[in-house]
Amino acid sequence: MFRSRNELASDTGSGIVGFVLVAPLVVAVFIAIGQIAMLVADKSVLNSAAVIGARTASAADATNTDGRRAAMNVLTSRGSGFGAEVITISQARNQGLTYISVTVTRKVTIPFLNREISITGKARAIDEASL
């Protein structure tokens, strides 16, 4: 029994082999995109917390404690498990104006890579009391 050349060159079953080889790569790419999206969302929340904290602390009748509380309110609005490792509020004087700087730092674990990184949100506002 001899098989013809056409029977030996058949593509039957090659689609399944291609799918088995490519599917894990496609799944890994989708997981990586999801992880990046979560990191971008966390960074956005930290930036928002820093901006709100700086604007609150820079009000004429507010203190740094008010700014810290406002930043914490933004962080807790993301969920009860979402918080900052460090919230730093500092004041600096430059050319006759006082600037309030707020830095919010949080450690985030990337499960896909099994790594931990720190992300930071920073903001600055002019203290109204110095105007």
C-alpha positions, 0 to 999 in steps of 0.5 A: 500500500502506497500513499499518494503525495497528496495524502502525505502533504495534507494539512489535516490537524495542523490548525489544532497544533497551531492553536495549542502552540499559540493559545498560551502566548495569547493568554499570557499577553491578555494577563499582562495587559490586565496587570498593566491596566490595574497598575495604571488604575492604582497610579491614577488613584495615587495621583488623585490622592496627592492632588486632593491632599495638596489642594486641601492642605494649601487652603488658607484655613487648612493644615497638613493634617487636613491634607493627609485626611483628604488624601486618605479619603481618596485612597479609601474610596478605592476600597478598604484594602487600598491604602498608602504605605507613606503619605509625605506632606512638606512645605517649601518656600520659593520666590516668596511663595510657599508650596505644599508638596504631597507624595503618596507611595504604595507597594504593589505586588505583580502576581504574574511576575511575582514581584513587588514594586513601589508606585508614587503619586506626587502633587504640589500646590501654592499655599493660600496663606502665603499669597 
